[in-house]
Amino acid sequence: MKKTCIYIGRKLVIFLLSIFLLSLITFYIARLAPGDPLVSYYGDRVEKMSPEERDQAEEKLGLKEPISVQYVKWLKRVAHGDFGISWKYKTDVLEVIKGRLGNTLLLGGIGFVLTFVLALLLGIFCAWKEGSLCDRLICRVGTITSCIPEFWLSLMLILIFAVELHWLPSSGAYTIGKKNDIGDRILHLILPMSIVVLDHLWYYAYMIRNKILEEVRTDYVLLAKSKGLNRKKILFGHCLRNVIPTYLSLMAISVPHVLGGTYIIESVFSYPGIGTLSYESARYGDYNLLMVLCIFSGILVIFCNMIAQTINERIDPRIRAEEAMKDTKEDEENA
């Protein structure tokens, strides 16, 4: 129990320290970046402001003080649950994010599940058909598609299915007035979802294929073959079972990878999610909104990495053996 508490405490300290450093770096970089943050709040009126009016506007938004002082004040407000208002939307930051978060979770969540389910099935199939014409063809096509930039592929699909064929909408999450229409939402998800899946599918499928083939070439598989076990039973009964824990760890650590791709795809398709919001906040210098979005993304990335590390520590016998040796040494030193 004591060791578990120490382990959790250590992870929590690392987590909080990482978030603090992320907020500090983001705060400084955002304010040192080129651009006029007053445009985010006042719009085109900034061009007509006199020097005195600009000073008053900067004073109102707290931009006249040194960056270090601004950060300390921001940190104190955050400690009390006040993240400020979005300068562009003139609304509480959390309310703005709340209105977009569901769309990103829908696109990214379904895309994530589809990517890893299809990647697992495709990887197993290629490993089963290793060296065949079908395996070689899938490997070549997969390699080509994984090298195509997602923004270019997005534009090509928009050109074909939205502009030329008029089968699917080219942007947005739903048609105006049809927010609760499930069929309309599905139509708007097809193109961006296809890019999310295609952009990551072969990368993970290829990893699974190679992991399974590595298992196939291990000594215990050779022993199983010598005992007369057929390839199907060895592949699904032994190799796949040993690969699954690694795959679960891979899924946890890959959340940021899929999430980053989703952000880019949202911008291309003008999909009203967190990705589009992040782009807008960075473009217009909406500091309060940008800070919360960066911290939210950072928390997700760090948390998923910790989960992946924890899974590895629990399923990898070598790591468990090292921990057992450390515990034994500590007990001997304490004795």
N, C-alpha and C positions, 0 to 999 in steps of 0.2 A: 504493500500500500504506500509506504514511504517513497519507494523508488518511482512508483507511478506518479505521485504528486510532484516529485522533483522533475520527472520527465515532462509533465504537462506544464509546470512552471517555467522550465527552460524554453519550451516551445513558445509559450505566451510572451516571454520577455523578447525573444527574437522577433516574434510577430509584431509587437508594439514598436520596437526599435526600428524595424523595417518600414512601417507605416509612417513613423515620425520622419525618417530620412527622406522618404518619398515626398511627403508634404513639403518639407523644407526645400528640396531641390526643385520641385514643381513650382513653388511659390516664387523663388528667385528667377528661374528661367522664364516664367510667364511675364514677369514684370520687366525683365531685361530684354525681352524679344522686341523687334521693331513693330511699329504700329501705334495707333492712337486709341487707347481704351475708352476715351470720352465718346468716340463714335458709337460704341456699343450702347451707351446710355442715352445720348442726345441725338444720335443720327446725323442727318445732314445739317442740323443747326450748328454743329461745331464749326463749320467753315465760316459762319457769319459772326462768331463770337469775337469779342474784343479780348485783348490780353488780360484785362481785369476780370472779365466774365469767365475766361478759362481758369484763372487762378481760383475763383470762387467754386467753379465746378469741380476742380481737382481737390479742393479743400473738402467739399461735400462728400466726395467719394473716398476720402482718406488717402489720396495719392501724393500729397505734398510731403509727407513724412518719410524718413529713411525706410528702406525696405525691411530692415531688421525690426523696426518699431511696428511697421504694418503687420509683419508676420506674428509678432507676439500678441498684438491686439486680436488678430484673426484667430489665433490659437485659443485665446481666452474665451472668445465668443463660441467657438466650436465646443469647448469644454462644457459650456452651458446649453448645448444643443442648438445654437444659433448659427446656421451656415450662410446667412445673408440672403439677399434677393438676387435674382438674375438681372443684370443690367440691361440685357436685350429684351427680355420678356416682362420685366417689371413685376415679377412674381417670385414667391419664395422658391429657392433653388430646389428643395425636395419635391415641391409640387410639380415643377417643370419636369424633373426626372421621372416622377411617378407616372406622368402622362405618357412617357415614351418607353418606360422599362418593359411593360407588357409586350410590346411589339418586338423588342430585341430578344426577350426570353422565348417568344413564340418561334421566331426565325432561327435563332441560335440553338435553342433547345432541341427542336425537331431536327434541325440540320445535324447537330452533334450526334443524336441517337441514330439517325439514318446513316451517317458517315461510318460509325463504328460497327454497326450491325452489318452493313454491306461490305465493309472492309474485311471483317472477320470471315464472312461467307466467301468473298472473292479470294482472300488469302488461302483459305482451306482448299478451295477448288484448284487454284494454281499449284499448290503443294501436292495435291492428289494427282494432278495431271502433269507433274514435273517433266520438262523436256519435250512435251507433245507440241504439236502445231498450235493447238488452242492456247497453251501456256505461253508459248513464245509470242503469239499474236497479242494476247492480253498485256504482256509485259511491255511490248513496244508501244502499243496504243496508250497504255497507262503512263509510260514515261513521257510521251509527247504531250498528253493532256496536262500532266503535272508541271510541265515547263511553260505552259501558256499563262501569261499574266492574267489575274482574275478580272482586272478592269477591262482588258481587251476582250476577253471571252464574254463578259457581261454585255459589252457594246454589240458584239456580234449576235448574241441571242436576242437582244432588243431589236436590232435591225431586221433579223429574220422573222421572229415570231410576233413582234409588235408592229413594226413599220410595214413590212412586206405582206405578211399573211394575216395580220389583224386578229390573231387568235388569242393573244394574251396582253394584258395591260403592261405598260413599260415602266410605270413608277407608282409610288404610293403604297399604302397598306390596305386601302379599300376605296371604293368609289364614293364620292360625296353623297351623303344621305343613306349609305348602306353599311354603316359601321357595324351593325349587328347581323349582317347577312353573312353566314358562314361560307356559302358558296362563292360569294364575291371575294372574301378574304383568301380563300384557297387559291383562286385564280391569280391574285396579286402575289401570293407566296411562291408560285411555281418557278418563275424565272430566278429570283434571288436564291431560293432554296436549291435549285439545280446547281448554281455556281458554288454555293457553300459545300455541297457534297462533292462535286467534280473536282474542286480545288484541293481537297484533302483526301479523297477516297484512295487513290493509288498509293500515296505516300504510306499510309497505314496498312493497306492491304499487302504491299510489298514487304513491309517489316514483319507482318504475321507470316507471310509465305516463307521468308528466310528463317524466322525463328523456328517454325515447324520443321523445315529442312535441316536445320542444325540439330534438332532433337533426333531426326531420323538417322543421322550419321553418328550418334553417340554409341558407346559400347553396349549399353543395356538393350538398345534396339537390335544390334547385331546378335546379341545373345537370344533375344526373343525370336528373331528370324531363324536362328539355328535350332530352336525348339519347335519350329513348325508353325508359328503364329503367322496369319496372313497379313498383308499390308494394311488392309482396312482396319482390322482390330488394333494393330500397332499404332496407326495414325490417330484414330479417334479415341482409343481406349487408354493410350499412354502419352503420346506426344502432345496432343491437343490439351490434355488435362494439365500437363506441366507448363504449357505456354499461357494458359488462361490467367494465372496470377500476374504474370508480367504484363499481359494485355490490360488488366484492370489498372495496374500502376500507370501504364502508358496513357490510358484514358484520362486519369486524373491530371497528369502533368500536361496533357494536350489541350485542356480547356482554354488556356490563354492563346494558343495557336489558332484554334477555331474561332475564338472570340475576336481576335485581331482581324481575321479574314472577314468576319461578319460586319465589323465596323466599316471596312472599305467598301464592301458590297452595298451596305445601306446608303453610303454616299453616292454611289453610281446610280442606284435605282431610286434615289430620293425617298428612301423608305424611312418613315418617321420613328427612328429608334435612337438608342444611346449613341451609336456610331455617328449618325448625322448630327446629333446634338453636340458631340465632342468636336467635330469639325467646325461647326458654327461657333462654339465657344472659343476655340483657338483662333479662328479667323477674325472674330470681332473683338477679341480681348475681353471677353466676359469672364473676369477673373474668378468670381465666386462660383460660378457654374463649372468652370474648368477645373478648379481645385477639387470639388466634390466628385466630378466624373473621374479624374485621375486617381483619387484615393479609392473610389469604388472599384475601379479596374485593378488597382494595385492590390487591394484586399483579396479580390478574387484570385489573382495570379499567385500571390504568396500563400493563400490558404490551400489552393489546389496543389502547389508544389509540396507543401507540408504533408498533405494527405498522401501524395505519391511516395514521399520519403517514408512515411509511417507504414504504408503498405509494404514497401520494399524491406523495411526492417523486420516486419512480422513474417514475411513469406520467404525471405532469403536465409537459408540455414547458415551461411557464412557470417552474416551480420549477427544472427542470434548467437553464434558461437563466440564471436568477438565480444559481444555484450556480456555473455556468461563468464568469459575470462576476466573482463574488467571487474565484474561484480565479485568474482572470487578473490582477485587481488585486493579490492577495497576491503572485503571482509577480513582478509589476512592482515592488512595494515591496521585495521581498527582493533583486531584482536591483540 
